């Protein structure tokens, strides 16, 4: 084994940990950039049509978005540098293939920053309708920016848009690279996940306030609006996940085998829950007693052959237990959140107290946010660890791409300190804002007061206004 390969293998652990921490941290913040502007837009449009409470909530959330965007800009920049610093061989060989996606993401980021700034500082300075329209480019920039980033990761799972001739990457087509076979399912899965994380976390904050006795309309809106977004995303997500699984079965069968803990190739296998993969065998799992259920899920055919881990050498297999545990965590939490959405919908339509009339449901909403975050992180673990040992599936192994620099443990330590301080700083700022709002810091600029005065105050109370609230 060459000295360079030994050095690269020694760098793998700190490089992987640094990338995992920075990506895992940033992706949570990125969810708010993708989803919260749309929620603010709904509140703003409702506000300029006469709903002062909705407008106040939109203004508050715009300030929260500004704080999160600022720290997200830092963590996103770190990730961009890390690709070159931690995985130089990846960028040296394939940088021209995926570079366009990063360039377009940068343009999207700048557009998002410009229009978000106009929106945040436009309160009281722009007419209401024009002001609300500043959110449209923010929403679109968040969608396109996230698409370009996810496109790069999807390309790593389904590399295309180039040829390798005599060891050289040639005939590069960056557009084909972006629109690879994995991109749409991966992007939609992430897009819906962002709305789930943002919606449930936001609703949970106001559910906690309602449990503490704050039963005003602002808290009802604070739960209802994000919960509608999160609920729709939650109900659609299983279908997108299933389609993504079909692609994995076709193009990355070993990843699917790790997700299912499937040791050998089977044509009538059963889906197994739980268990630990030891010495080429899944032990302690509970099988669903339906022959062919595994093929049905993997390829929509109960008689389909599902490839097992034994199809490749051990050194080409991912860490099965890590992948399987992450996958089952994601699916388990996702299923629970589907149940929560159905429960909330049933209470909304079928009970006199509405969904606000149940303390159990409010507590479930409080828990739903952190659970959605765990599911999101588990999904990324499944995607990234399931691709191992490849950084570019089937073409470049991870140890071939990693740097042999000696400073990685130091940079990892610095990263942990910096991200801890950013987390504490963000928490302090957001907590301070929340305390001021709870203390009665509630006002609108004059231009909006005029807009609201011209609104339709004589309209009938909405269904949301008429719902009873449980006594704390």
VMD Tcl script that draws the C-alpha trace (Angstrom):
set ca {
  {0.00 0.00 0.00}
  {1.46 3.38 -0.99}
  {2.32 6.07 1.53}
  {-0.25 8.37 -0.10}
  {-3.05 5.82 0.31}
  {-2.14 5.26 3.97}
  {-2.21 9.02 4.59}
  {-5.56 9.32 2.83}
  {-7.11 6.55 4.89}
  {-5.87 8.26 8.06}
  {-7.62 11.45 6.92}
  {-10.96 9.79 6.27}
  {-12.31 9.90 9.82}
  {-11.76 13.62 10.55}
  {-12.75 14.60 6.98}
  {-15.98 12.61 7.16}
  {-16.83 13.99 10.60}
  {-16.16 17.55 9.53}
  {-18.31 17.19 6.44}
  {-21.06 15.43 8.38}
  {-21.22 18.09 11.11}
  {-21.17 21.05 8.73}
  {-23.68 19.50 6.30}
  {-25.94 18.20 9.07}
  {-25.99 21.61 10.74}
  {-26.45 23.63 7.57}
  {-29.26 21.51 6.17}
  {-31.53 22.41 9.09}
  {-31.00 26.13 8.52}
  {-31.43 25.65 4.77}
  {-34.89 24.18 5.40}
  {-36.10 27.53 6.73}
  {-34.69 29.32 3.69}
  {-36.62 26.96 1.42}
  {-39.94 26.90 3.25}
  {-40.48 29.90 5.50}
  {-40.78 32.60 2.77}
  {-43.86 30.83 1.36}
  {-45.46 30.75 4.82}
  {-44.68 34.44 5.33}
  {-46.18 35.23 1.93}
  {-49.48 33.59 2.87}
  {-49.62 35.57 6.12}
  {-48.64 38.82 4.41}
  {-51.33 38.52 1.75}
  {-53.86 37.70 4.44}
  {-52.63 40.69 6.43}
  {-52.93 43.32 3.74}
  {-56.50 42.17 3.17}
  {-57.43 43.24 6.66}
  {-55.92 40.77 9.13}
  {-53.66 42.71 11.50}
  {-52.63 39.61 13.45}
  {-51.50 37.79 10.32}
  {-49.46 40.83 9.27}
  {-47.81 41.06 12.66}
  {-46.90 37.39 12.46}
  {-45.45 37.87 8.96}
  {-43.29 40.71 10.25}
  {-42.01 38.62 13.14}
  {-41.20 35.68 10.92}
  {-39.37 37.93 8.47}
  {-37.01 38.92 11.29}
  {-36.49 35.27 12.17}
  {-35.74 34.53 8.51}
  {-33.15 37.30 8.47}
  {-31.31 35.83 11.44}
  {-31.38 32.30 10.06}
  {-30.31 33.47 6.59}
  {-27.29 35.23 8.09}
  {-25.98 32.17 9.89}
  {-26.96 29.94 6.97}
  {-24.76 32.07 4.72}
  {-21.79 31.31 6.97}
  {-22.41 27.56 7.13}
  {-23.12 27.35 3.40}
  {-19.87 29.12 2.55}
  {-17.97 26.71 4.79}
  {-19.45 23.76 2.88}
  {-18.35 25.21 -0.45}
  {-14.76 25.51 0.73}
  {-14.82 22.07 2.32}
  {-15.45 20.32 -0.98}
  {-12.13 21.58 -2.27}
  {-10.19 21.34 0.98}
  {-11.39 17.92 2.15}
  {-11.96 16.20 -1.19}
  {-9.45 17.76 -3.61}
  {-9.26 14.77 -5.95}
  {-13.03 14.86 -6.45}
  {-12.91 18.48 -7.55}
  {-9.72 18.02 -9.57}
  {-11.23 15.24 -11.66}
  {-14.91 16.19 -11.76}
  {-14.95 19.90 -10.93}
  {-15.77 20.87 -14.51}
  {-18.71 18.46 -14.50}
  {-20.43 19.83 -11.39}
  {-19.06 23.38 -11.37}
  {-21.98 24.91 -13.26}
  {-24.46 23.76 -10.61}
  {-22.43 25.47 -7.89}
  {-22.20 28.66 -9.95}
  {-25.97 28.76 -10.47}
  {-26.52 28.08 -6.78}
  {-24.33 31.09 -5.99}
  {-26.44 33.30 -8.25}
  {-29.61 32.02 -6.56}
  {-28.10 32.76 -3.17}
  {-27.33 36.37 -4.09}
  {-30.81 36.93 -5.51}
  {-32.35 35.49 -2.37}
  {-30.21 37.74 -0.19}
  {-31.08 40.87 -2.21}
  {-34.84 40.40 -2.18}
  {-34.97 39.13 1.40}
  {-33.13 42.29 2.43}
  {-35.61 44.43 0.48}
  {-38.50 42.62 2.16}
  {-37.10 42.87 5.69}
  {-36.26 46.57 5.39}
  {-39.33 47.39 3.32}
  {-41.76 47.40 6.23}
  {-43.41 50.82 6.30}
  {-41.55 51.92 3.16}
  {-43.29 49.98 0.37}
  {-46.99 49.68 -0.46}
  {-48.42 46.49 0.99}
  {-49.04 44.57 -2.23}
  {-45.68 45.47 -3.77}
  {-43.94 44.65 -0.51}
  {-45.46 41.17 -0.41}
  {-44.35 40.50 -3.99}
  {-40.71 40.86 -2.90}
  {-41.13 37.40 -1.40}
  {-41.77 35.77 -4.79}
  {-38.12 35.94 -5.94}
  {-37.05 34.85 -2.45}
  {-39.25 31.76 -2.75}
  {-38.04 31.00 -6.28}
  {-34.37 31.57 -5.41}
  {-34.72 29.18 -2.46}
  {-36.24 26.51 -4.71}
  {-33.69 26.85 -7.49}
  {-30.73 27.21 -5.14}
  {-31.63 24.04 -3.28}
  {-32.20 22.25 -6.58}
  {-28.69 23.05 -7.81}
  {-27.09 21.87 -4.57}
  {-29.12 18.67 -4.45}
  {-28.31 18.12 -8.13}
  {-24.62 17.80 -7.24}
  {-25.35 15.24 -4.55}
  {-27.71 13.38 -6.87}
  {-24.95 13.34 -9.50}
  {-22.66 11.66 -6.97}
  {-25.27 8.90 -6.73}
  {-25.97 8.78 -10.48}
  {-22.93 10.24 -12.30}
  {-23.54 11.28 -15.90}
  {-22.74 14.12 -18.30}
  {-19.19 13.08 -19.23}
  {-17.05 10.29 -20.61}
  {-13.79 8.81 -19.35}
  {-11.28 8.12 -22.11}
  {-7.75 6.96 -21.26}
  {-8.36 7.97 -17.65}
  {-9.36 11.53 -18.56}
  {-12.79 13.12 -18.06}
  {-13.87 14.41 -21.47}
  {-17.00 15.36 -23.45}
  {-18.41 17.17 -20.44}
  {-22.08 18.17 -20.48}
  {-22.84 20.02 -17.20}
  {-26.55 20.30 -18.05}
  {-26.85 16.52 -18.40}
  {-24.88 16.18 -15.17}
  {-27.39 18.35 -13.30}
  {-30.42 16.58 -14.73}
  {-29.23 13.11 -13.82}
  {-31.55 10.19 -13.11}
  {-31.56 10.77 -9.35}
  {-32.09 14.52 -9.19}
  {-35.87 14.87 -9.33}
  {-36.70 12.31 -6.66}
  {-33.88 13.50 -4.41}
  {-34.85 17.14 -4.81}
  {-38.55 16.54 -4.20}
  {-37.74 14.39 -1.18}
  {-35.58 17.17 0.26}
  {-38.02 19.93 -0.72}
  {-40.90 18.23 1.09}
  {-38.61 17.45 4.02}
  {-37.79 21.15 4.31}
  {-41.48 22.05 4.60}
  {-41.96 19.31 7.17}
  {-39.06 20.50 9.33}
  {-39.95 24.19 9.08}
  {-43.68 23.66 9.45}
  {-43.56 21.31 12.43}
  {-40.84 23.27 14.25}
  {-42.72 26.53 13.82}
  {-46.08 25.06 14.79}
  {-44.43 23.43 17.80}
  {-43.20 26.79 19.11}
  {-46.73 28.20 19.11}
  {-48.22 24.95 20.43}
  {-45.87 25.27 23.41}
  {-47.03 28.84 23.92}
  {-50.66 27.74 23.81}
  {-49.96 25.06 26.41}
  {-48.62 27.85 28.62}
  {-51.88 29.76 28.36}
  {-51.33 32.00 25.34}
  {-54.58 31.20 23.57}
  {-54.86 34.30 21.38}
  {-55.42 34.27 17.65}
  {-51.76 34.91 16.92}
  {-50.93 31.50 18.39}
  {-53.74 29.87 16.44}
  {-52.33 31.27 13.21}
  {-48.82 30.36 14.32}
  {-49.91 26.74 14.53}
  {-52.43 26.57 11.70}
  {-50.50 28.11 8.79}
  {-47.23 26.14 9.13}
  {-49.15 22.98 9.98}
  {-51.06 23.16 6.68}
  {-47.76 23.35 4.77}
  {-46.16 20.60 6.84}
  {-49.25 18.43 6.64}
  {-49.46 18.53 2.86}
  {-45.73 17.77 2.55}
  {-46.03 14.90 5.02}
  {-48.87 13.24 3.12}
  {-47.04 13.51 -0.23}
  {-43.64 12.43 1.09}
  {-44.22 8.65 1.28}
  {-45.09 8.52 -2.42}
  {-41.93 10.41 -3.41}
  {-39.89 8.21 -1.09}
  {-41.30 5.10 -2.73}
  {-40.38 6.35 -6.21}
  {-36.89 7.23 -4.98}
  {-36.59 3.70 -3.62}
  {-37.52 2.28 -7.03}
  {-34.66 4.22 -8.59}
  {-32.23 2.99 -5.94}
  {-33.31 -0.60 -6.59}
  {-32.44 -0.15 -10.28}
  {-29.27 1.93 -10.05}
  {-27.83 1.41 -6.54}
  {-29.01 -2.05 -5.51}
  {-26.31 -2.48 -2.86}
  {-27.51 0.68 -1.11}
  {-31.03 -0.78 -1.08}
  {-29.68 -4.10 0.22}
  {-28.03 -2.22 3.10}
  {-31.23 -0.29 3.82}
  {-33.16 -3.56 4.02}
  {-30.40 -5.64 5.64}
  {-30.67 -8.13 2.77}
  {-27.74 -10.53 2.84}
  {-28.55 -12.61 -0.25}
  {-30.46 -12.01 -3.46}
  {-34.14 -12.96 -3.13}
  {-37.18 -12.99 -5.40}
  {-39.91 -13.48 -2.80}
  {-38.37 -11.75 0.21}
  {-40.24 -10.15 3.05}
  {-39.77 -6.70 4.51}
  {-38.04 -6.94 7.88}
  {-38.24 -4.42 10.72}
  {-35.48 -3.85 13.23}
  {-32.69 -6.30 13.83}
  {-28.90 -6.11 13.64}
  {-26.73 -7.20 10.73}
  {-23.95 -9.45 12.06}
  {-21.59 -11.70 10.09}
  {-23.63 -11.55 6.91}
  {-26.96 -12.18 8.64}
  {-29.82 -9.99 9.84}
  {-30.57 -11.06 13.40}
  {-33.48 -10.17 15.66}
  {-35.62 -8.63 12.93}
  {-39.40 -8.92 12.71}
  {-40.60 -9.95 9.28}
  {-43.87 -8.75 7.79}
  {-45.63 -12.05 6.97}
  {-46.24 -11.26 3.30}
  {-44.18 -13.12 0.72}
  {-42.89 -10.79 -1.97}
  {-43.46 -7.63 0.08}
  {-39.81 -6.64 -0.40}
  {-40.01 -6.88 -4.19}
  {-43.32 -5.03 -4.15}
  {-41.77 -2.10 -2.30}
  {-38.52 -2.13 -4.23}
  {-39.81 -2.59 -7.78}
  {-43.62 -2.67 -7.57}
  {-43.52 -6.40 -8.34}
  {-43.88 -9.08 -5.64}
  {-41.93 -11.51 -7.85}
  {-39.07 -9.09 -8.59}
  {-35.55 -10.16 -7.75}
  {-33.96 -7.91 -5.11}
  {-30.17 -7.99 -5.12}
  {-28.46 -8.81 -1.84}
  {-25.22 -7.62 -0.28}
  {-23.43 -10.79 -1.35}
  {-23.51 -9.53 -4.95}
  {-20.38 -7.44 -4.28}
  {-17.21 -8.01 -2.20}
  {-17.30 -6.95 1.44}
  {-15.00 -4.00 0.74}
  {-17.62 -2.61 -1.67}
  {-20.46 -2.82 0.86}
  {-21.58 0.19 2.95}
  {-21.81 0.03 6.77}
  {-25.04 -1.93 6.86}
  {-26.19 -1.25 10.41}
  {-25.66 2.51 10.11}
  {-27.57 2.69 6.84}
  {-30.35 0.41 7.99}
  {-30.87 2.13 11.33}
  {-30.95 5.56 9.67}
  {-33.39 4.39 7.01}
  {-35.76 2.77 9.47}
  {-35.59 5.82 11.73}
  {-36.59 8.06 8.81}
  {-39.45 5.79 7.75}
  {-40.66 5.25 11.32}
  {-40.78 8.95 12.15}
  {-42.32 9.77 8.78}
  {-45.10 7.26 9.41}
  {-45.74 8.73 12.85}
  {-45.96 12.24 11.38}
  {-48.48 11.04 8.81}
  {-50.57 9.77 11.72}
  {-50.21 13.11 13.50}
  {-51.40 15.02 10.44}
  {-54.42 12.77 10.05}
  {-55.20 13.17 13.75}
  {-54.98 16.96 13.52}
  {-57.16 16.99 10.41}
  {-59.76 14.80 12.08}
  {-59.92 17.06 15.14}
  {-60.10 20.15 12.92}
  {-63.17 18.90 11.09}
  {-64.88 16.48 13.46}
  {-64.59 17.80 17.00}
  {-66.12 20.88 18.59}
  {-62.82 21.95 20.18}
  {-60.85 21.69 16.96}
  {-57.22 20.69 17.03}
  {-56.55 23.33 19.70}
  {-58.90 21.54 22.09}
  {-56.53 18.67 22.84}
  {-53.48 19.07 25.06}
  {-52.24 15.72 23.81}
  {-52.28 16.95 20.24}
  {-50.53 20.18 21.21}
  {-47.80 18.20 22.97}
  {-47.52 15.97 19.90}
  {-46.98 19.08 17.78}
  {-44.24 20.21 20.16}
  {-42.49 16.86 19.68}
  {-43.09 16.75 15.92}
  {-40.52 19.45 15.11}
  {-37.48 17.73 16.66}
  {-38.67 14.40 15.25}
  {-38.86 15.90 11.76}
  {-35.28 17.14 12.16}
  {-34.14 13.66 13.20}
  {-35.92 12.14 10.18}
  {-34.26 14.65 7.86}
  {-30.81 13.91 9.24}
  {-31.49 10.18 9.09}
  {-32.43 10.54 5.44}
  {-29.15 12.24 4.64}
  {-27.23 9.55 6.54}
  {-29.02 6.94 4.45}
  {-28.12 8.77 1.23}
  {-24.49 9.51 2.05}
  {-23.41 6.47 4.03}
  {-25.41 4.17 1.76}
  {-23.28 5.29 -1.19}
  {-20.05 4.24 0.50}
  {-17.35 3.28 -0.27}
  {-17.93 5.52 -3.31}
  {-17.84 9.31 -3.34}
  {-18.84 9.12 -7.01}
  {-20.89 5.97 -7.35}
  {-18.95 3.23 -9.10}
  {-16.17 5.57 -10.26}
  {-14.21 7.10 -7.38}
  {-13.80 5.69 -3.90}
  {-13.94 8.06 -0.95}
  {-10.38 7.35 0.18}
  {-9.18 8.26 -3.30}
  {-10.77 11.71 -3.06}
  {-9.80 12.76 0.47}
  {-6.93 15.10 1.21}
  {-3.74 13.91 2.90}
  {-3.37 17.19 4.84}
  {-2.24 16.91 8.45}
  {-4.46 19.67 9.86}
  {-7.82 17.90 9.69}
  {-8.23 17.13 13.38}
  {-7.42 20.76 14.17}
  {-9.88 22.09 11.58}
  {-12.53 19.69 12.89}
  {-12.02 21.02 16.42}
  {-12.26 24.62 15.22}
  {-15.42 23.79 13.27}
  {-17.08 22.29 16.35}
  {-16.25 25.37 18.43}
  {-17.45 27.82 15.75}
  {-20.69 25.96 15.07}
  {-21.40 25.65 18.79}
  {-20.97 29.40 19.17}
  {-23.18 30.06 16.13}
  {-25.87 27.79 17.56}
  {-25.76 29.52 20.95}
  {-25.74 32.94 19.30}
  {-28.73 32.13 17.12}
  {-30.62 30.71 20.10}
  {-29.87 33.83 22.16}
  {-31.01 36.23 19.45}
  {-34.20 34.31 18.64}
  {-34.97 33.83 22.33}
  {-34.53 37.57 22.98}
  {-36.88 38.39 20.11}
  {-39.45 35.94 21.46}
  {-39.29 37.46 24.95}
  {-39.87 40.95 23.58}
  {-42.83 39.77 21.53}
  {-44.35 37.92 24.49}
  {-43.91 41.05 26.61}
  {-46.16 42.99 24.24}
  {-43.82 44.40 21.61}
  {-46.61 44.45 19.05}
  {-46.80 47.24 16.52}
  {-47.11 47.87 12.80}
  {-45.81 50.64 10.62}
  {-48.19 53.42 9.62}
  {-48.49 52.36 6.01}
  {-49.81 48.99 7.05}
  {-52.10 50.46 9.64}
  {-53.72 52.34 6.76}
  {-53.93 49.22 4.62}
  {-55.55 47.32 7.45}
  {-58.00 50.11 8.14}
  {-59.12 49.79 4.53}
  {-59.45 46.04 4.85}
  {-62.57 43.98 5.17}
  {-63.12 44.14 8.92}
  {-66.82 43.47 8.59}
  {-66.33 39.99 7.17}
  {-67.51 36.97 9.12}
  {-65.00 35.42 11.56}
  {-63.00 32.63 10.00}
  {-63.29 29.02 11.06}
  {-59.91 29.41 12.75}
  {-61.24 32.28 14.89}
  {-64.25 30.31 16.05}
  {-62.37 27.25 17.30}
  {-62.42 26.69 21.03}
  {-59.14 26.45 22.87}
  {-58.39 24.00 25.64}
  {-57.92 25.49 29.07}
  {-54.27 25.18 30.15}
}
mol new
graphics top color blue
foreach p $ca { graphics top sphere $p radius 0.5 }
foreach p [lrange $ca 0 end-1] q [lrange $ca 1 end] { graphics top cylinder $p $q radius 0.2 }
display resetview
